[in-house]
């Protein structure tokens, strides 16, 4: 946008949607993160890594692909995985086929920790998000966020 163009200011309804999205997302992730931390000593971002790995064949995924899925830089993911390694929840393995790639692998201890945390986390997701929406709102929310992810994800 050039500096000579007038910005497209948001009207009252657009501001309401935007500001409530920002506040709601921050409050929701904060609450879910505190619940995971308080009851299972897991950070929200760490829980998300464990979930993603649990969904993959052999509970393993290339670090670069995992970083894309959890929307983290490679450096940030590397630090998170190192912390999870220190807790015995994840391990790294070098890719045999190319020698450069690295896999993050969910350990049995990591899977067990995830199994213990998942019911409580699911309860929180339902209580603070899913059950506040009716069927149409859930569909619209899913569609809208899918469009945003598709536009912004590299």
DSSP file (Angstrom, degrees, kcal/mol; ACC not computed):
  #  RESIDUE AA STRUCTURE BP1 BP2  ACC     N-H-->O    O-->H-N    N-H-->O    O-->H-N    TCO  KAPPA ALPHA  PHI   PSI    X-CA   Y-CA   Z-CA
    1    1 A X              0   0    0      0, 0.0     2,-0.1     0, 0.0     6,-0.0   0.000 360.0 360.0 360.0 130.7    0.0    0.0    0.0
    2    2 A X    >   -     0   0    0      1,-0.1     3,-1.1     4,-0.1     0, 0.0  -0.431 360.0-116.7 -79.0 158.7    1.4    3.4   -0.9
    3    3 A X  T 3  S+     0   0    0      1,-0.2    -1,-0.1    -2,-0.1     4,-0.1   0.674 111.9  62.8 -69.9 -16.2    1.5    6.2    1.6
    4    4 A X  T 3  S+     0   0    0      2,-0.1     2,-0.3     0, 0.0    -1,-0.2   0.661  83.8  93.4 -83.7 -15.3   -0.9    8.2   -0.5
    5    5 A X  S <  S-     0   0    0     -3,-1.1     2,-0.3     1,-0.1     3,-0.0  -0.566  81.7-120.1 -78.4 139.7   -3.7    5.7   -0.3
    6    6 A X        -     0   0    0     -2,-0.3    -2,-0.1     1,-0.1    -1,-0.1  -0.623  34.2-114.0 -74.3 131.8   -6.3    6.2    2.5
    7    7 A X        -     0   0    0     -2,-0.3     2,-1.4     1,-0.1    -1,-0.1  -0.312  22.9-114.5 -64.9 151.8   -6.3    3.2    4.8
    8    8 A X        -     0   0    0     -3,-0.0    -1,-0.1     0, 0.0    -3,-0.0  -0.718  40.1-151.2 -86.1  90.8   -9.5    1.1    4.9
    9    9 A X        -     0   0    0     -2,-1.4     2,-0.3     1,-0.1    -3,-0.0  -0.247  16.0-109.6 -63.7 149.8  -10.5    1.8    8.5
   10   10 A X        -     0   0    0      1,-0.1    -1,-0.1     4,-0.1     2,-0.1  -0.600  27.4-134.3 -81.3 140.0  -12.5   -0.8   10.3
   11   11 A X     >  -     0   0    0     -2,-0.3     4,-2.7     1,-0.1     5,-0.2  -0.284  37.6 -88.6 -81.8 179.3  -16.1   -0.1   11.1
   12   12 A X  H  > S+     0   0    0      1,-0.2     4,-2.3     2,-0.2     5,-0.1   0.880 127.9  46.8 -60.0 -41.7  -17.6   -0.7   14.5
   13   13 A X  H  > S+     0   0    0      2,-0.2     4,-2.4     1,-0.2    -1,-0.2   0.883 112.4  50.0 -70.3 -37.6  -18.5   -4.4   13.8
   14   14 A X  H  > S+     0   0    0      2,-0.2     4,-2.7     1,-0.2    -2,-0.2   0.911 111.8  48.6 -65.4 -42.5  -15.1   -5.1   12.2
   15   15 A X  H  X S+     0   0    0     -4,-2.7     4,-3.1     2,-0.2     5,-0.3   0.925 110.7  51.4 -61.3 -44.3  -13.4   -3.6   15.3
   16   16 A X  H  X S+     0   0    0     -4,-2.3     4,-2.2    -5,-0.2     5,-0.2   0.931 112.5  45.5 -59.5 -46.5  -15.6   -5.7   17.6
   17   17 A X  H  X S+     0   0    0     -4,-2.4     4,-2.0     2,-0.2    -1,-0.2   0.938 116.7  45.0 -62.1 -47.2  -14.7   -8.9   15.7
   18   18 A X  H  X S+     0   0    0     -4,-2.7     4,-2.4     2,-0.2    -2,-0.2   0.946 115.7  44.4 -64.7 -50.4  -11.0   -8.1   15.6
   19   19 A X  H  X S+     0   0    0     -4,-3.1     4,-2.6     1,-0.2     5,-0.2   0.887 114.8  48.5 -65.7 -39.2  -10.6   -7.0   19.2
   20   20 A X  H  X S+     0   0    0     -4,-2.2     4,-2.7    -5,-0.3     5,-0.3   0.847 109.9  53.1 -70.5 -31.8  -12.7   -9.9   20.5
   21   21 A X  H  X S+     0   0    0     -4,-2.0     4,-2.7    -5,-0.2     5,-0.3   0.955 111.9  45.4 -62.5 -49.0  -10.7  -12.3   18.4
   22   22 A X  H  X S+     0   0    0     -4,-2.4     4,-2.1     2,-0.2    -2,-0.2   0.947 119.2  40.4 -60.1 -50.5   -7.4  -11.0   19.8
   23   23 A X  H  X S+     0   0    0     -4,-2.6     4,-2.8     2,-0.2     5,-0.2   0.927 116.9  49.2 -66.0 -45.1   -8.6  -11.0   23.4
   24   24 A X  H  X S+     0   0    0     -4,-2.7     4,-2.8    -5,-0.2     5,-0.2   0.911 111.7  48.0 -62.9 -43.3  -10.5  -14.3   23.2
   25   25 A X  H  X S+     0   0    0     -4,-2.7     4,-2.6    -5,-0.3     5,-0.3   0.926 114.4  46.3 -63.5 -44.9   -7.6  -16.1   21.6
   26   26 A X  H  X S+     0   0    0     -4,-2.1     4,-2.1    -5,-0.3    -2,-0.2   0.924 115.9  45.2 -64.8 -44.3   -5.1  -14.8   24.2
   27   27 A X  H  X S+     0   0    0     -4,-2.8     4,-2.5     2,-0.2    -2,-0.2   0.909 114.7  48.6 -65.7 -42.2   -7.5  -15.6   27.1
   28   28 A X  H  X S+     0   0    0     -4,-2.8     4,-2.7    -5,-0.2     5,-0.3   0.952 114.7  42.9 -64.3 -50.8   -8.3  -19.1   25.8
   29   29 A X  H  X S+     0   0    0     -4,-2.6     4,-2.3    -5,-0.2    -1,-0.2   0.877 114.4  52.5 -65.4 -35.7   -4.7  -20.1   25.1
   30   30 A X  H  X S+     0   0    0     -4,-2.1     4,-2.5    -5,-0.3    -1,-0.2   0.932 111.9  44.9 -62.2 -46.1   -3.7  -18.6   28.5
   31   31 A X  H  X S+     0   0    0     -4,-2.5     4,-2.5     2,-0.2    -2,-0.2   0.937 115.1  46.6 -64.9 -47.5   -6.3  -20.6   30.3
   32   32 A X  H  X S+     0   0    0     -4,-2.7     4,-2.1     1,-0.2    -1,-0.2   0.885 113.0  50.9 -63.1 -37.6   -5.6  -23.9   28.5
   33   33 A X  H  X S+     0   0    0     -4,-2.3     4,-2.6    -5,-0.3    -1,-0.2   0.917 110.2  48.4 -64.9 -44.0   -1.9  -23.4   29.1
   34   34 A X  H  X S+     0   0    0     -4,-2.5     4,-3.4     1,-0.2     5,-0.3   0.910 110.4  52.1 -62.9 -41.4   -2.3  -22.7   32.8
   35   35 A X  H  X S+     0   0    0     -4,-2.5     4,-2.1     2,-0.2     5,-0.3   0.921 112.4  44.9 -62.5 -43.1   -4.5  -25.8   33.2
   36   36 A X  H  X S+     0   0    0     -4,-2.1     4,-2.2     2,-0.2     6,-1.1   0.916 117.0  45.9 -64.2 -42.8   -1.9  -28.0   31.4
   37   37 A X  H  X S+     0   0    0     -4,-2.6     4,-1.4     4,-0.3    -2,-0.2   0.930 115.1  45.6 -66.5 -46.2    0.9  -26.5   33.5
   38   38 A X  H  < S+     0   0    0     -4,-3.4    -1,-0.2    -5,-0.2    -2,-0.2   0.877 125.2  29.6 -67.1 -38.4   -0.9  -26.7   36.8
   39   39 A X  H  < S+     0   0    0     -4,-2.1    -2,-0.2    -5,-0.3    -1,-0.2   0.728 138.3  16.6 -97.9 -22.6   -2.2  -30.2   36.4
   40   40 A X  H  < S-     0   0    0     -4,-2.2    -3,-0.2    -5,-0.3    -2,-0.2   0.349  90.9-120.7-134.5   5.6    0.4  -31.9   34.2
   41   41 A X  S  < S+     0   0    0     -4,-1.4     2,-0.4    -5,-0.4    -4,-0.3   0.882  70.2 131.4  52.6  42.7    3.5  -29.7   34.3
   42   42 A X        -     0   0    0     -6,-1.1    -1,-0.2    -9,-0.2    -2,-0.2  -0.986  56.0-131.5-125.9 134.2    3.3  -29.3   30.5
   43   43 A X     >  -     0   0    0     -2,-0.4     4,-2.6     1,-0.1     5,-0.2  -0.533  27.4-117.5 -75.1 150.6    3.5  -26.1   28.5
   44   44 A X  H  > S+     0   0    0      1,-0.2     4,-2.2     2,-0.2     5,-0.1   0.913 116.0  49.9 -55.3 -46.0    0.8  -25.7   25.9
   45   45 A X  H  > S+     0   0    0      1,-0.2     4,-1.6     2,-0.2    -1,-0.2   0.868 110.8  49.7 -64.3 -36.6    3.3  -25.6   23.1
   46   46 A X  H  > S+     0   0    0      2,-0.2     4,-2.3     1,-0.2    -1,-0.2   0.904 108.8  52.3 -68.0 -41.2    5.0  -28.8   24.5
   47   47 A X  H  X S+     0   0    0     -4,-2.6     4,-2.6     1,-0.2    -2,-0.2   0.917 106.9  53.6 -58.4 -44.1    1.6  -30.5   24.7
   48   48 A X  H  X S+     0   0    0     -4,-2.2     4,-2.5     1,-0.2    -1,-0.2   0.880 107.5  50.7 -61.3 -38.5    1.0  -29.6   21.0
   49   49 A X  H  X S+     0   0    0     -4,-1.6     4,-2.5     2,-0.2    -1,-0.2   0.933 110.2  49.2 -63.6 -45.7    4.3  -31.2   20.0
   50   50 A X  H  X S+     0   0    0     -4,-2.3     4,-2.2     1,-0.2    -2,-0.2   0.908 111.8  49.5 -60.7 -42.0    3.4  -34.4   21.9
   51   51 A X  H  X S+     0   0    0     -4,-2.6     4,-1.2     2,-0.2    -2,-0.2   0.949 110.7  49.0 -61.7 -49.3    0.0  -34.5   20.2
   52   52 A X  H >< S+     0   0    0     -4,-2.5     3,-0.5     1,-0.2     4,-0.4   0.914 113.1  47.2 -59.5 -43.2    1.4  -34.0   16.7
   53   53 A X  H >< S+     0   0    0     -4,-2.5     3,-1.3     1,-0.2    -1,-0.2   0.881 107.0  57.5 -65.6 -36.9    4.0  -36.8   17.3
   54   54 A X  H 3< S+     0   0    0     -4,-2.2    -1,-0.2     1,-0.3    -2,-0.2   0.767 103.5  54.7 -64.6 -24.2    1.4  -39.1   18.7
   55   55 A X  T << S+     0   0    0     -4,-1.2    -1,-0.3    -3,-0.5     2,-0.2   0.554  94.4  87.1 -85.9  -8.9   -0.6  -38.8   15.4
   56   56 A X  S X  S-     0   0    0     -3,-1.3     3,-2.3    -4,-0.4     5,-0.1  -0.594  92.3 -90.9 -94.5 152.0    2.3  -39.8   13.2
   57   57 A X  G >  S+     0   0    0      1,-0.3     3,-1.4    -2,-0.2    -1,-0.1  -0.360 115.5   4.6 -56.8 136.6    3.3  -43.3   12.1
   58   58 A X  G 3  S-     0   0    0      1,-0.3    -1,-0.3    -4,-0.1    48,-0.1   0.634 118.9 -88.8  59.7  14.7    5.9  -44.7   14.6
   59   59 A X  G <  S+     0   0    0     -3,-2.3    47,-2.9     1,-0.2     2,-0.3   0.868  96.9 119.2  54.7  40.8    5.3  -41.5   16.6
   60   60 A X  E <   +A  105   0A   0     -3,-1.4     2,-0.3    45,-0.2    45,-0.2  -0.978  35.0 171.4-138.8 148.5    8.0  -39.7   14.7
   61   61 A X  E     -A  104   0A   0     43,-2.0    43,-3.0    -2,-0.3    -8,-0.0  -0.985  40.3 -97.3-155.2 144.7    8.3  -36.7   12.4
   62   62 A X  E  >  -A  103   0A   0     -2,-0.3     4,-2.5    41,-0.3    41,-0.3  -0.372  34.7-126.4 -59.8 140.6   11.0  -34.7   10.7
   63   63 A X  H  > S+     0   0    0     39,-2.9     4,-2.6     1,-0.2     5,-0.2   0.876 108.2  53.9 -59.6 -39.7   11.8  -31.6   12.7
   64   64 A X  H  > S+     0   0    0     38,-0.3     4,-1.6     1,-0.2    -1,-0.2   0.912 111.7  44.6 -64.3 -41.2   11.2  -29.3    9.8
   65   65 A X  H  > S+     0   0    0      2,-0.2     4,-2.2     1,-0.2    -1,-0.2   0.890 112.7  51.7 -68.5 -40.3    7.8  -30.7    9.1
   66   66 A X  H  X S+     0   0    0     -4,-2.5     4,-2.4     1,-0.2    -2,-0.2   0.900 106.3  54.5 -62.9 -41.6    6.9  -30.6   12.8
   67   67 A X  H  <>S+     0   0    0     -4,-2.6     5,-2.5     1,-0.2     4,-0.4   0.908 108.9  48.7 -59.4 -42.4    8.0  -26.9   13.0
   68   68 A X  H ><5S+     0   0    0     -4,-1.6     3,-0.8     3,-0.2    -1,-0.2   0.921 111.4  49.7 -62.7 -44.3    5.6  -26.1   10.2
   69   69 A X  H 3<5S+     0   0    0     -4,-2.2    -2,-0.2     1,-0.2    -1,-0.2   0.891 116.1  39.8 -65.0 -40.8    2.7  -27.9   11.8
   70   70 A X  T 3<5S-     0   0    0     -4,-2.4    -1,-0.2    -5,-0.1    -2,-0.2   0.385 110.6-121.1 -91.9   5.6    3.1  -26.3   15.2
   71   71 A X  T < 5 +     0   0    0     -3,-0.8     2,-0.3    -4,-0.4    -3,-0.2   0.958  66.1 133.2  54.8  59.1    3.8  -22.9   13.6
   72   72 A X      < -     0   0    0     -5,-2.5    -1,-0.2    -6,-0.1    -2,-0.1  -0.963  60.6-106.3-133.7 150.9    7.3  -22.5   15.2
   73   73 A X     >  -     0   0    0     -2,-0.3     4,-2.7     1,-0.1     5,-0.2  -0.363  35.8-112.6 -67.8 158.8   10.6  -21.4   13.9
   74   74 A X  H  > S+     0   0    0      1,-0.2     4,-2.2     2,-0.2     5,-0.1   0.891 119.3  51.2 -59.8 -38.7   13.2  -24.3   13.5
   75   75 A X  H  > S+     0   0    0      2,-0.2     4,-2.0     1,-0.2    -1,-0.2   0.931 110.7  46.7 -65.1 -46.5   15.2  -22.7   16.3
   76   76 A X  H  > S+     0   0    0      1,-0.2     4,-2.4     2,-0.2    -2,-0.2   0.925 113.1  49.3 -62.8 -44.1   12.3  -22.4   18.7
   77   77 A X  H  X S+     0   0    0     -4,-2.7     4,-3.1     1,-0.2     5,-0.3   0.904 107.3  55.4 -62.2 -39.9   11.2  -26.0   18.0
   78   78 A X  H  X S+     0   0    0     -4,-2.2     4,-2.1    -5,-0.2    -1,-0.2   0.905 109.3  46.9 -59.4 -41.9   14.8  -27.2   18.6
   79   79 A X  H  X S+     0   0    0     -4,-2.0     4,-2.0     2,-0.2    -1,-0.2   0.904 113.2  49.0 -66.3 -41.0   14.8  -25.5   22.0
   80   80 A X  H  X S+     0   0    0     -4,-2.4     4,-2.4     2,-0.2    -2,-0.2   0.930 112.0  47.8 -64.1 -44.7   11.4  -27.0   22.8
   81   81 A X  H  X S+     0   0    0     -4,-3.1     4,-2.7     1,-0.2    -1,-0.2   0.880 109.1  54.5 -65.0 -37.5   12.4  -30.5   21.7
   82   82 A X  H  X S+     0   0    0     -4,-2.1     4,-2.1    -5,-0.3    -1,-0.2   0.914 109.3  48.0 -61.2 -41.3   15.6  -30.2   23.8
   83   83 A X  H  X S+     0   0    0     -4,-2.0     4,-1.0     2,-0.2    -2,-0.2   0.918 112.9  47.7 -64.7 -43.0   13.5  -29.4   26.9
   84   84 A X  H  <>S+     0   0    0     -4,-2.4     5,-2.6     1,-0.2     6,-0.8   0.849 109.4  54.1 -66.7 -34.2   11.3  -32.3   26.1
   85   85 A X  H ><5S+     0   0    0     -4,-2.7     3,-1.7     1,-0.2    -1,-0.2   0.915 103.6  56.0 -62.2 -43.0   14.3  -34.6   25.6
   86   86 A X  H 3<5S+     0   0    0     -4,-2.1    -1,-0.2     1,-0.3    -2,-0.2   0.773 108.4  47.8 -60.8 -26.2   15.6  -33.5   29.0
   87   87 A X  T 3<5S-     0   0    0     -4,-1.0    -1,-0.3    -3,-0.2    -2,-0.2   0.446 115.7-116.7 -92.0  -2.3   12.3  -34.7   30.5
   88   88 A X  T < 5S+     0   0    0     -3,-1.7    22,-0.4    -4,-0.3    21,-0.3   0.676  85.5 114.2  76.9  17.2   12.5  -38.0   28.6
   89   89 A X  S   <S+     0   0    0     -5,-2.6    18,-2.1     1,-0.2     2,-0.3   0.729  78.7  19.1 -92.9 -24.3    9.4  -37.3   26.6
   90   90 A X  E     -B  106   0A   0     -6,-0.8     2,-0.3    16,-0.2    -2,-0.2  -0.967  62.8-164.2-141.2 152.2   10.9  -37.0   23.2
   91   91 A X  E     -B  105   0A   0     14,-2.4    14,-3.0    -2,-0.3     2,-0.4  -0.954  18.0-127.2-133.5 159.8   14.2  -38.1   21.6
   92   92 A X  E     -B  104   0A   0     -2,-0.3     2,-0.4    12,-0.2    12,-0.2  -0.837  21.4-172.2-105.3 145.0   15.9  -37.0   18.3
   93   93 A X  E     -B  103   0A   0     10,-2.1    10,-3.6    -2,-0.4     2,-0.2  -0.999  24.0-122.3-135.1 138.3   17.1  -39.4   15.7
   94   94 A X  E     -B  102   0A   0     -2,-0.4     2,-0.5     8,-0.2     8,-0.2  -0.566  35.9-108.1 -75.9 141.1   19.2  -38.7   12.6
   95   95 A X     >  -     0   0    0      6,-3.2     4,-2.3    -2,-0.2     3,-0.3  -0.590  23.4-154.4 -72.0 120.5   17.5  -39.7    9.3
   96   96 A X  T  4 S+     0   0    0     -2,-0.5    -1,-0.2     1,-0.2    -2,-0.0   0.826  87.6  59.3 -65.7 -32.5   19.3  -42.8    8.0
   97   97 A X  T  4 S+     0   0    0      1,-0.2    -1,-0.2     2,-0.0    -2,-0.0   0.815 126.3   9.3 -73.3 -30.5   18.4  -42.0    4.4
   98   98 A X  T  4 S-     0   0    0     -3,-0.3    -2,-0.2     3,-0.1    -1,-0.2   0.553  81.6-140.1-127.0 -11.1   20.0  -38.6    4.1
   99   99 A X  S  < S+     0   0    0     -4,-2.3    -3,-0.1     1,-0.1    -2,-0.0   0.327  90.5  71.2  73.0 -11.8   22.1  -38.1    7.2
  100  100 A X  S    S+     0   0    0     -6,-0.1    -1,-0.1    -5,-0.1    -4,-0.1   0.759  76.5  85.1-104.4 -34.4   21.1  -34.4    7.5
  101  101 A X        -     0   0    0     -6,-0.2    -6,-3.2    -7,-0.1     2,-0.4  -0.344  62.7-153.4 -71.0 150.1   17.4  -34.7    8.5
  102  102 A X  E     - B   0  94A   0     -8,-0.2   -39,-2.9    -2,-0.0     2,-0.4  -0.986   2.4-151.3-126.9 135.8   16.5  -35.1   12.1
  103  103 A X  E     -AB  62  93A   0    -10,-3.6   -10,-2.1    -2,-0.4     2,-0.5  -0.813   8.3-142.9-101.6 143.7   13.4  -36.8   13.5
  104  104 A X  E     -AB  61  92A   0    -43,-3.0   -43,-2.0    -2,-0.4     2,-0.4  -0.922  24.8-164.5 -96.9 133.3   11.6  -35.9   16.7
  105  105 A X  E     -AB  60  91A   0    -14,-3.0   -14,-2.4    -2,-0.5     2,-0.4  -0.980  17.8-129.9-127.1 127.5   10.3  -39.2   18.2
  106  106 A X  E     - B   0  90A   0    -47,-2.9   -16,-0.2    -2,-0.4     2,-0.1  -0.607  27.6-142.7 -73.0 126.8    7.8  -39.5   21.0
  107  107 A X     >  -     0   0    0    -18,-2.1     4,-2.6    -2,-0.4     5,-0.2  -0.415  24.9-107.1 -83.8 164.5    9.1  -41.8   23.7
  108  108 A X  H  > S+     0   0    0      1,-0.2     4,-2.4     2,-0.2     5,-0.2   0.896 124.6  52.0 -57.3 -38.7    6.9  -44.3   25.7
  109  109 A X  H  > S+     0   0    0    -21,-0.3     4,-2.3     2,-0.2    -1,-0.2   0.899 109.2  49.8 -64.3 -39.4    7.1  -41.9   28.7
  110  110 A X  H  > S+     0   0    0    -22,-0.4     4,-2.2   -21,-0.2    -2,-0.2   0.898 110.7  49.4 -64.8 -40.7    6.0  -39.0   26.5
  111  111 A X  H  X S+     0   0    0     -4,-2.6     4,-2.6     2,-0.2    -2,-0.2   0.906 110.8  50.2 -64.8 -41.5    3.1  -41.0   25.2
  112  112 A X  H  X S+     0   0    0     -4,-2.4     4,-1.7     2,-0.2    -2,-0.2   0.909 110.4  49.6 -62.2 -43.1    2.1  -41.9   28.7
  113  113 A X  H  X S+     0   0    0     -4,-2.3     4,-2.0     1,-0.2    -1,-0.2   0.902 111.3  49.9 -63.0 -41.2    2.3  -38.3   29.8
  114  114 A X  H  X S+     0   0    0     -4,-2.2     4,-2.8     1,-0.2    -2,-0.2   0.918 107.4  53.8 -63.1 -44.8    0.2  -37.3   26.9
  115  115 A X  H  X S+     0   0    0     -4,-2.6     4,-0.6     1,-0.2    -1,-0.2   0.852 110.9  47.0 -60.0 -34.7   -2.4  -39.9   27.7
  116  116 A X  H  < S+     0   0    0     -4,-1.7     4,-0.5     1,-0.2    -1,-0.2   0.871 117.7  41.2 -74.0 -36.9   -2.7  -38.6   31.2
  117  117 A X  H  X S+     0   0    0     -4,-2.0     4,-2.5     1,-0.2     3,-0.3   0.808  98.2  75.8 -81.2 -30.7   -3.0  -34.9   30.1
  118  118 A X  H  X S+     0   0    0     -4,-2.8     4,-3.0     1,-0.2     5,-0.2   0.868  91.7  50.8 -56.8 -46.1   -5.3  -35.4   27.2
  119  119 A X  H  X S+     0   0    0     -4,-0.6     4,-2.1     1,-0.2    -1,-0.2   0.913 114.1  44.9 -61.1 -40.3   -8.6  -35.9   29.1
  120  120 A X  H  > S+     0   0    0     -4,-0.5     4,-2.0    -3,-0.3    -1,-0.2   0.908 114.8  48.3 -67.7 -41.1   -8.1  -32.8   31.2
  121  121 A X  H  X S+     0   0    0     -4,-2.5     4,-2.7     2,-0.2    -2,-0.2   0.922 110.7  51.0 -65.3 -43.2   -7.1  -30.8   28.2
  122  122 A X  H  X S+     0   0    0     -4,-3.0     4,-2.7    -5,-0.2     5,-0.2   0.902 107.5  53.7 -60.4 -41.5  -10.1  -32.0   26.2
  123  123 A X  H  X S+     0   0    0     -4,-2.1     4,-2.9    -5,-0.2    -1,-0.2   0.927 110.9  46.6 -58.0 -45.0  -12.3  -31.0   29.1
  124  124 A X  H  X S+     0   0    0     -4,-2.0     4,-2.9     2,-0.2     5,-0.3   0.905 110.4  51.6 -64.4 -42.8  -10.9  -27.5   29.0
  125  125 A X  H  X>S+     0   0    0     -4,-2.7     5,-1.9     2,-0.2     4,-1.2   0.917 115.1  43.5 -60.5 -43.4  -11.2  -27.2   25.2
  126  126 A X  H  <>S+     0   0    0     -4,-2.7     5,-2.6     3,-0.2     6,-0.3   0.955 117.5  44.6 -65.5 -49.8  -14.8  -28.2   25.4
  127  127 A X  H  <5S+     0   0    0     -4,-2.9    -2,-0.2    -5,-0.2    -3,-0.2   0.895 123.1  33.8 -64.1 -42.6  -15.6  -26.0   28.4
  128  128 A X  H  <5S+     0   0    0     -4,-2.9    -1,-0.2    -5,-0.2    -2,-0.2   0.539 138.1   0.2 -95.3  -7.9  -13.9  -22.9   27.2
  129  129 A X  T ><5S+     0   0    0     -4,-1.2     3,-1.5    -5,-0.3     4,-0.5   0.460 120.0  47.4-140.7 -72.2  -14.4  -23.2   23.5
  130  130 A X  G > <S+     0   0    0     -5,-1.9     3,-1.6     1,-0.3    -4,-0.2   0.881 112.0  48.7 -56.5 -48.2  -16.3  -26.0   21.7
  131  131 A X  G 3 <S+     0   0    0     -5,-2.6    -1,-0.3     1,-0.3    -4,-0.1   0.587 102.2  64.5 -74.0  -7.7  -19.4  -26.1   24.0
  132  132 A X  G <  S+     0   0    0     -3,-1.5     2,-0.4    -6,-0.3    -1,-0.3   0.578  97.9  68.4 -84.5 -10.2  -19.8  -22.3   23.7
  133  133 A X  S <  S-     0   0    0     -3,-1.6     2,-0.1    -4,-0.5    -4,-0.0  -0.850  76.4-136.1-111.4 142.7  -20.5  -22.6   20.0
  134  134 A X     >  -     0   0    0     -2,-0.4     4,-2.4     1,-0.1     5,-0.2  -0.367  41.9 -90.6 -84.4 177.6  -23.5  -24.2   18.3
  135  135 A X  H  > S+     0   0    0      1,-0.2     4,-2.0     2,-0.2     5,-0.1   0.893 127.1  47.5 -58.2 -44.1  -23.0  -26.5   15.3
  136  136 A X  H  > S+     0   0    0      1,-0.2     4,-2.7     2,-0.2    -1,-0.2   0.907 111.5  50.8 -65.1 -41.5  -23.2  -23.7   12.7
  137  137 A X  H  > S+     0   0    0      2,-0.2     4,-3.0     1,-0.2    -2,-0.2   0.887 108.8  51.5 -64.3 -38.6  -20.8  -21.5   14.6
  138  138 A X  H  X S+     0   0    0     -4,-2.4     4,-2.6     2,-0.2    -1,-0.2   0.921 111.6  47.4 -63.3 -43.1  -18.3  -24.4   14.9
  139  139 A X  H  X S+     0   0    0     -4,-2.0     4,-2.6    -5,-0.2    -2,-0.2   0.937 114.4  45.9 -63.1 -46.8  -18.5  -24.9   11.1
  140  140 A X  H  X S+     0   0    0     -4,-2.7     4,-3.0     2,-0.2     5,-0.2   0.929 113.0  50.2 -62.4 -45.4  -18.1  -21.2   10.4
  141  141 A X  H  X S+     0   0    0     -4,-3.0     4,-2.6     1,-0.2     5,-0.3   0.924 112.3  47.7 -58.9 -45.2  -15.2  -20.9   12.9
  142  142 A X  H  X S+     0   0    0     -4,-2.6     4,-2.1    -5,-0.2    -1,-0.2   0.914 113.7  47.3 -62.0 -43.2  -13.5  -23.9   11.3
  143  143 A X  H  X S+     0   0    0     -4,-2.6     4,-2.0     2,-0.2    -2,-0.2   0.931 113.9  46.8 -64.5 -46.2  -14.0  -22.5    7.8
  144  144 A X  H  X S+     0   0    0     -4,-3.0     4,-2.1     1,-0.2    -2,-0.2   0.940 114.8  45.1 -63.7 -48.2  -12.7  -19.0    8.6
  145  145 A X  H  X S+     0   0    0     -4,-2.6     4,-2.7    -5,-0.2    -1,-0.2   0.858 110.1  55.5 -67.8 -33.2   -9.7  -20.2   10.5
  146  146 A X  H  X S+     0   0    0     -4,-2.1     4,-2.6    -5,-0.3    -1,-0.2   0.906 108.3  48.9 -62.4 -41.2   -8.9  -22.7    7.7
  147  147 A X  H  X S+     0   0    0     -4,-2.0     4,-2.1     2,-0.2    -2,-0.2   0.907 111.8  48.8 -63.9 -42.1   -8.9  -19.8    5.2
  148  148 A X  H  X S+     0   0    0     -4,-2.1     4,-2.4     2,-0.2     5,-0.3   0.934 112.5  47.5 -64.1 -46.0   -6.6  -17.7    7.4
  149  149 A X  H  X S+     0   0    0     -4,-2.7     4,-2.9     1,-0.2    -2,-0.2   0.929 111.9  50.6 -60.7 -45.4   -4.2  -20.6    7.8
  150  150 A X  H  < S+     0   0    0     -4,-2.6    -1,-0.2     1,-0.2    -2,-0.2   0.876 113.7  45.2 -62.1 -37.0   -4.2  -21.3    4.1
  151  151 A X  H  < S+     0   0    0     -4,-2.1    -1,-0.2    -5,-0.2    -2,-0.2   0.885 122.8  33.9 -73.1 -38.8   -3.5  -17.7    3.3
  152  152 A X  H  < S+     0   0    0     -4,-2.4     2,-0.2    -5,-0.2    -2,-0.2   0.738  93.0  93.7 -95.2 -24.7   -0.8  -17.2    5.9
  153  153 A X     <        0   0    0     -4,-2.9   -85,-0.0    -5,-0.3    -4,-0.0  -0.517 360.0 360.0 -71.9 134.2    1.0  -20.6    6.0
  154  154 A X              0   0    0     -2,-0.2    -1,-0.2   -86,-0.1    -4,-0.1   0.518 360.0 360.0 -61.6 360.0    4.0  -20.7    3.7
